[in-house]
Amino acid sequence: MPEFITNEQVVQAARRSLRQSTWDYLIGASESETTMRRNRLAFDRWAFRPRVLVDVSKLDPSGSLLGHPLRIPVILAPLGGLHLFTPGGNATAAAVAAAFDTMQVVSSASEPDIEEVAVASDAPKVYQLYIRGDMHWTAERVARIKAAGYTGFCLTVDTAVPSRRERAMLSGHYQGSRATAGNWPATVTWETLDRIKELVGLPLYVKGIATPEDADIAVKHGVAAVWVSNHGGRQLDHGLGTIDVLPEIVQAVAGRAPIIVDGGVQRGSDVIKAIALGADAVAIGKLQALGLAADGKAGLIRVLEILEAEMLVAMGLLGVSRLDELSPQYLARAEAVTPPHEMSSWVNLPRGGGNPEGRIL
């Protein structure tokens, strides 16, 4: 296969490799998909303010997260069902993380499980857990995570009740359900988080923070990292875009913990915007799966290489040599020029056939 030049080509290759129901599961979001569109719109409504006549002959796009060096500040988000996009699933993503010098956050809703992924590479790994049982059940999982040598623990907190992901429901991939007495995520509270934090004894990442109020509470409870996320628009519909809420969360955290953000990240310029607004790293979920579906390990490595190339262009033309030089001063509010949707940062996707926005349906 020829090397991908752009991530648009990756998207097209992934679409060709996936059946409709799997595609709908990955690309779709909840109900009207408004939150997902706002994730993309939030990026598009920030414009750059470049500075010129600055020496940018040496560019360094690297970052770090809790002491782990990153080639670029892009980590692999936990994605349920990752094995649907490449046979190795979590293990293949682990190999990519090692090859590209980044961090993997391993989904508990994907295969293979804890121990097999742990030995798949020497990249730093954080294990993400959905609470599916009582504290005894959780303690058993935590013991396995610690024994396997994971460097951190991630608790997803925005799934108290199942959402209605209608695009996937209509394809028969995702059923959704009503919350019941056995819906363990609905029982998770800040007290639960405290008990898990004491139990796990590893840096605790809290994924699903969407307000400065909760960000402040999370830091007061001693979390190691605040993860700004709305689950890619797959949980609560009609939420704000993550980049829209990032500045006030950065203000609330006030440097007490690093901040990760996800949701709608598609280009290196998106990474630059997130870092300028105060994030320490961004996480990719859908783009990760698209790379794996396009060409396995090589496909995802190429996705990251393209993001890096786009970052370097943006840095050089903005007049910054290192990411720590970025600040909100390099951004300004602006009107979006493209209607927001799940593919709206790419302009060369096939059009026509009832698809005027250029989406791959």
N, C-alpha and C positions, 0 to 999 in steps of 0.2 A: 504493500500500500504506500503511495506517495506520502511524504510528510505533510501534515496539516499546516497550512499557512496561517489560517485564522481559526478562532474558536467557532465561527459560523460553520465552517466545514466539519468540525467535530460534531456540532449539533445535527447537521444533515446526515452524517454517517451513523450517529446514534439512532436517529429516527428510522433509518432503513433497517437497522438490526433488531428493533423492538416491535413486538406485537402491540396492537392498539391499546389493550387493557393495561399493559405495563407502562406504556407511554403516558396514558392518562393518569395513572397512579403517581408517576414522577412529576409531571408538569402541572397537574391540576392543584387546586386549593379548595378551601371550604366555601360552600354556598355560592355567593355571587362572585367570589374570587377578588373582592374589592381590596382586602388587605394585601394580597399578593401584588396587585397592580400598584398599590400605594408604595410598596417596597421599592419597586422600580421607579415610580414617579419621584420618590424622595431623592434618589440619586440624581435624576435628570434635572431637578430644580436647583441643584447647586452648580454654579459656573466657576471656572478658574479665573484667578487674577495673576497673570504671569509677571515675573520680574526678569529684566534683561541685563545684558552686560555683566553677567556673573560667570565665574569660571566653573563650568560643569564638565570639565574634561575627565573627571573621575567620579563615577556615580556608584553609590552604595545603597541598594534597595533592601538590605538585610534588616531583620528585626530580632526580637527575643520575647519569650513569654515565660514568666516564672523561672528564669534562669536557663531556659532551653533556647539555644540559638536557632534562628530560622533563616533560611536562605532568602525568603521574602516573608512578610508577616501574614501569610495565608496558611491556615491549618485546615485539616480535613474534618468536616463536621460529622457527627453521627447520623447515619441515614438508615432507617429501617428498610429491610428488604434489599440491601446492597448486593446480595448474592443473585438477585434477579438480573443484574446488569453485567456481571462477569462471574464466571464459575467460582473464582476464589473468594469473592465477597470481601469481608473484612480483612482477610489475609492478603489479598492482592493490594488493597489500599495500604496495608502495613508496609509492604515491599516498596510501594511508591513513596511513602513518607521517608523511608530510609534513603532511597535513591535521590530524592530531591531535598533532603535535609529540612524536613518539616515535622510537624506533630500530627498524630492521628488521634481523634476522639472516637472510640470504638462503640458502635451501637449495640445495645443488648437485644435489639429487635432484628438482628441480622446474623447471618452465618459466615464462617464458623464462630464458635463461642470462645470463651475467655482464654483457655489454655492454648489452643491452637493458634490464635492470633498473637498471643504473647511471644511465641517462638518464631513467628513469621519474619521478624526483622528486629534490629536493635534500635529502631526509632523510638523516641519517647511516646508512650501511649497513655491516654486517659480513658478510663472506662465509664461509659454513660449508662445509667440505669433508670428504667421505668420501674416504679414500685408495683410489684405484682403479687405481693403477699404481706404477711404480718412482719413484725420485727425479727422474728426467728428466721423467716425466709430471707429477709434482707441480710441478716448476719451471716448466713451461709454463703450468699453471693459475695459479700464483702471479704470473707475469709479466702475465697478462691481468688479474688482480684488481687489481694495483697500477696498471696503465695505466688502468684504468677508474675509479680514484679512490675505491676503498673505504677506509673509515676503520679497519677492523680485520679480523682473520682469526680464524675459529673452527674449532678442530679437535675433532670428535666422537670420543670415545675409548672408548665403551661398546658398540661393535659388532664386537668381534674375530671373532665367528662369527655367522652368521645365526640368528635366533631362530625359534621355532615359534609364529606368531600364528594360533592354530587357528580363531578365529572368521572371520578373513579367508581362511584356507586353505579352509575349508568353503564359503565363498562364491565361491571361485575367483579371488579378487583377488590373493592373496599366496601364492606357492608355497613359499618357504623353501627352503633347500638345505643340504647338508652342506659343512663347511669343506673346502677343497682347497688344493693347493699354490699355486693362483692366487688365493687369497683374501687380497688385499693387506691389508685391515684387521688380519688376524691377525699381520702382521709388524711392526706399529707399536709402538714402544717409547719410553721416555723419551729414548733417543738420537735416535730419529726426530724427536721433538718438538724437540729442540735444533737439529737440522739445519734443520727447517722454520722455526723461530723466526729463525734467522740469515738464512735465505733470504728470508723475507717482509718483514722490516723494518717491520712494523706491530704494533700492540697485539695480543697473542695471547690469545684466550679458549679455555679448555679445558673442553669440555662433556662431562659424564658422570662427574664426581667424586661419589663416594658414601661416602667414608670420610675421617676426619681425617688418616690416614696419607698418603693420596694427595694431599689438599689441601696438606699441608705440603711434600711433594715437589714439587708443581706450583709453589708459590711459590718454592721454592729454585731451580727451573729458570727463574725469571724471567717467569712468565706474567703478563699484565696483568689477567686476571679469572678467578676460579674459578667454574665453573658447576655447581652441585649439581643433578644430574639422574639419573634412572634410565630415561630415554627414555619417560616416561609409562607405565611398566610394560610396554613393548613388547619389552624385551630379556630380562634375567634375571628369571625368575619367583621368587616368594617372597623378594623383597628388602624392605627397610624403606622406609617412606614418606619422601619427601625432607625434609619438615618435621621428621620424627623425628630425622634425622641432621644437620639444619642447626645446632643449637646447638653440637655438638662440633666441627663444621667451622669455625664462626665462631671458636671458641676456638683451634683449631689455626692458623688463618690470622692471627689476632691483629692485624688491621688492615693487614696487608702488601699486600693486594689487595682490590678490591671483590668482592662475592659476588652471583651471580645464582642464583635457584632456580626450578625449574618442577615440574610434576607435580601435577595435581588442582586447579589454580587455577580457580575458578568464580565467585567473588564478590569484591566489594571488601573484605569482612571478611577474606578469605583473604590479600589483599595486605597489609592492616594487620598481621595475625599474622606474616607472613613478615618484614616490616620490623622489628617489635618483637623478633623473635628474632635479628636481626642481618643480614638480607639487605639489599643495596643496591637490588635490583630483582628483579621476578619476570618470567617469560616465559610467554606463552600460545601454545599450539599448537592443541589441539583446539578451544578456544573461538574462536580466530582463524578456523579453517576453517568453523566453524558460522556465524559472522557473514557470511563471504563467500558461503557456500551459501545463506543466507537472503535476502540482498539485495545481493550484490556489495560494492562500496566503501562504499555507504551502510550496509549491514548491519554491517560490521565497525566502522565509526566509531560506530555506535549501541551496539555491544557495549562499546566503550571508554568511551563516555559513561555507560552504566549502571554500569560498574565504578567510574567516578569518583564518580557520585552515591552509590553504596553506601559508598565510602570516606569521603565527607564526613559521611554520617550516623554512621558508626562513630567517626570522629574527634571529632565534636561531642559524642556521648554518652559517649565515653571521657574527655573532658576534655582533649584535646590540640589545639593549633592548628596545629602543624607536625609533619611526620613525624620530624624529628630529636628530638622530645620523647619518642618511643616507646622502650620498653625492655621486657625480660622482666617487669618489675614490673607491667605492665598485663595479664599473662596468668597463668592458673593451669591446672593439669591437671584434666581432668574426664572423665566417661564420655560417650561418644557416645550420641545418642538416636535416630539413624537408621542402619539397616544400610548399610554403605558399598557404593556401586557407582558407575558412571560418571555417574549423574544425581542422586546423593543429596543435593546441596545445594539442589535445587529440589523443592518440595513440592506444586506444583499441576499436575504433568504428568498426562496422562490415565492412569487406572487401569482395571483390569478386563481381561477377555479373557486370563486367564492371566498378567497382568502386575501383581501386587499391589503391587510396590514403586514403581509409577508410572514405570517406565522406558519410553522409546520404543524399541521393539525393531527 
